[in-house]
């Protein structure tokens, strides 16, 4: 059967347009709505997981990547089907053959650097930025109520020996939060990953937050929504294990 090229080209163009819109929209969603962890603490005053249509930002990122691959495939098809037309227009725009070779080489280099090289790169890791304990010094690792108390204590003027002092129980609470801030747990982690990272039993960890057996490879963000526990409950469990050791 003979292919109707004009209709095929139009279909490809329509599909590309239909993909560009959700790709841009999901990018905006990840950037401005389903914000990363450190921004969630600033906005909501506590450690929360964000979802849209029951999907978190990491899963939306996967969808974004898949749509990008589909768009790239359609773009390649579009170029293949219009190759003769592209070459003809390019020759008219750039009559000098030497200049066409230079521009073509630059285009190939641009495609290689930004389209292929990223698959072989290793990220630069800045420990001072990633360290959760470092962030907690600026209030990012505390809940809203904890930051209120922390700010109250820090703003309290020096008092004499005869004046009332902060009760020891509050001091111990603050120390507890300081210890918890060293335990890095995020919603995109699983129970098995946390157990392996902090050398605790995955079974006992799941039991401590009332998560049934068989869910150890599911993300904590989704489990937390389903079984109504807090990430600080996991930190409490790990902290208690560390104290026993």
C-alpha positions in Angstrom: 0.0 0.0 0.0 1.3 3.4 -1.0 2.0 5.7 1.9 0.5 9.2 1.7 3.5 11.2 2.7 1.7 14.6 3.3 -0.8 12.9 5.7 2.0 11.0 7.4 4.0 14.2 7.9 1.0 16.0 9.2 0.3 13.1 11.7 3.9 13.2 12.9 3.7 17.0 13.4 0.4 16.7 15.3 1.9 14.0 17.6 5.0 16.1 18.2 2.9 19.1 19.2 0.7 16.9 21.5 3.9 15.7 23.2 5.5 19.1 23.6 2.6 20.4 25.7 2.7 17.6 28.4 6.5 17.6 28.4 6.5 21.3 29.2 3.6 21.0 31.7 5.3 18.1 33.6 8.5 20.1 33.7 6.6 23.0 35.3 4.8 20.6 37.7 8.1 19.2 38.9 9.8 22.5 39.2 7.0 24.6 40.8 4.5 22.3 42.4 6.1 19.0 43.4 9.1 20.7 44.8 12.2 18.9 46.2 12.6 18.0 49.9 14.5 21.1 51.1 11.8 23.4 49.6 9.0 21.4 51.1 10.3 22.0 54.6 10.5 25.7 53.9 6.9 25.8 52.3 5.0 23.4 54.5 7.1 23.7 57.7 7.5 19.9 58.0 8.7 16.8 56.1 5.9 15.9 53.7 5.5 14.0 50.4 3.7 15.7 47.5 1.6 13.9 44.9 -0.4 14.8 41.8 -2.9 12.2 40.6 -1.3 9.9 43.2 2.1 10.2 41.5 5.2 11.8 43.1 7.8 14.0 41.5 10.2 11.1 40.8 7.5 9.1 38.9 6.5 12.2 37.0 10.2 12.6 36.1 10.1 9.1 34.6 7.0 9.9 32.6 8.7 13.2 31.4 11.8 11.2 30.3 9.7 8.6 28.4 7.7 11.3 26.6 11.0 13.0 25.7 12.3 9.8 24.1 9.1 9.5 22.1 9.4 13.1 20.9 13.0 12.6 20.0 12.0 9.5 17.9 9.3 11.5 16.1 11.7 14.4 15.5 14.2 12.0 13.8 11.4 10.6 11.6 10.4 14.2 10.7 14.0 15.0 9.6 14.3 11.7 7.6 11.0 12.4 5.7 12.0 16.0 5.0 15.8 15.3 4.4 15.8 16.4 0.7 13.9 19.5 1.4 16.1 20.4 4.4 19.3 19.9 2.3 17.9 22.0 -0.5 16.9 24.9 1.7 20.3 24.7 3.5 22.2 25.0 0.2 20.2 28.0 -0.7 20.7 29.7 2.7 24.5 28.9 2.7 25.9 28.8 -0.8 29.5 28.4 0.2 30.3 24.6 0.5 33.1 25.2 3.1 30.8 27.1 5.3 28.1 24.4 5.0 30.7 21.8 6.1 31.7 23.9 9.1 28.1 24.5 10.2 27.2 20.9 9.7 30.2 19.8 11.8 29.2 22.2 14.6 25.6 20.8 14.5 26.9 17.2 14.8 29.2 18.3 17.7 26.4 20.1 19.4 24.2 16.9 19.1 26.9 14.7 20.4 27.8 16.9 23.4 24.2 17.5 24.6 22.5 14.4 23.4 25.0 11.5 23.9 27.7 12.6 26.3 25.2 13.0 29.3 24.7 9.2 29.3 28.4 8.8 30.2 28.8 11.6 32.8 29.4 11.3 36.5 27.9 14.0 38.8 29.9 16.2 41.0 29.0 15.6 44.7 29.1 18.5 47.2 29.0 17.0 50.6 28.4 20.3 52.3 25.2 20.9 50.3 23.8 17.3 50.5 24.4 16.8 54.2 21.1 16.8 55.9 22.7 17.6 59.2 24.2 20.8 57.7 20.7 21.8 56.5 19.2 21.2 59.9 21.4 23.9 61.4 19.4 26.4 59.4 16.1 24.9 60.5 15.5 22.8 57.3 15.6 19.5 59.2 13.0 20.5 61.8 9.2 20.5 61.7 7.3 23.8 62.0 6.7 23.4 65.7 10.4 22.4 66.3 11.6 25.4 64.4 9.4 27.6 66.5 10.9 26.3 69.7 14.4 26.5 68.3 13.9 30.1 67.3 12.5 30.9 70.7 15.5 29.3 72.4 18.0 31.1 70.2 16.2 34.4 70.6 16.0 34.1 74.4 18.4 36.5 76.1 21.1 35.4 78.5 19.7 34.9 82.0 21.3 35.0 85.4 21.6 32.1 87.7 18.7 33.3 89.9 16.3 33.4 86.9 14.3 30.5 85.5 16.3 28.2 83.2 15.0 26.0 80.3 13.9 22.7 81.7 16.3 19.8 81.1 13.5 17.9 79.3 13.5 20.6 76.6 17.3 20.4 76.3 17.1 16.6 75.8 14.4 17.0 73.2 16.6 19.5 71.3 19.5 17.0 71.5 17.3 14.3 70.2 16.3 16.3 67.1 20.0 17.1 66.5 20.8 13.4 66.5 17.8 12.7 64.2 19.0 15.3 61.8 22.1 13.1 61.1 19.8 10.3 59.9 19.0 10.9 56.2 15.7 9.4 55.2 13.7 10.6 52.2 10.3 9.6 50.7 11.9 8.1 47.6 13.7 5.5 49.6 12.4 2.0 50.4 12.4 0.2 53.8 15.1 -2.2 52.5 17.3 0.7 51.4 17.0 2.4 54.8 17.6 -0.8 56.7 20.7 -1.5 54.6 22.0 2.0 55.0 21.7 2.1 58.8 22.3 -1.6 59.4 19.0 -2.5 61.0 16.5 -5.2 60.4 14.1 -4.4 57.5 11.4 -6.7 59.0 11.7 -5.0 62.5 11.7 -1.5 60.9 8.6 -2.2 58.9 6.9 -3.6 62.0 7.8 -0.5 64.0 5.8 1.7 61.6 3.0 -0.9 61.2 3.7 -1.6 57.5 2.6 -5.2 56.5 5.1 -7.7 55.1 5.7 -7.5 51.4 6.0 -3.7 51.1 9.7 -3.4 51.8 10.5 -2.4 48.2 7.9 0.3 47.9 8.8 3.9 48.4 8.3 5.4 51.8 6.3 8.4 50.4 3.6 6.1 49.1 3.7 3.8 52.2 3.4 6.8 54.4 0.3 8.0 52.6 -1.2 4.5 52.9 -0.2 3.5 56.5 -0.1 7.0 58.1 3.3 7.1 59.7 6.0 9.9 59.7 9.6 9.7 58.5 10.6 10.9 62.0 9.1 7.6 63.3 11.7 5.8 61.3 14.4 8.1 62.6 13.2 7.4 66.1 13.5 3.7 65.5 17.0 4.0 64.1 18.0 6.4 66.9 16.8 3.9 69.5 18.8 1.1 67.9 21.9 3.3 67.9 21.5 4.1 71.5 21.2 0.4 72.5 24.4 -0.4 70.6 
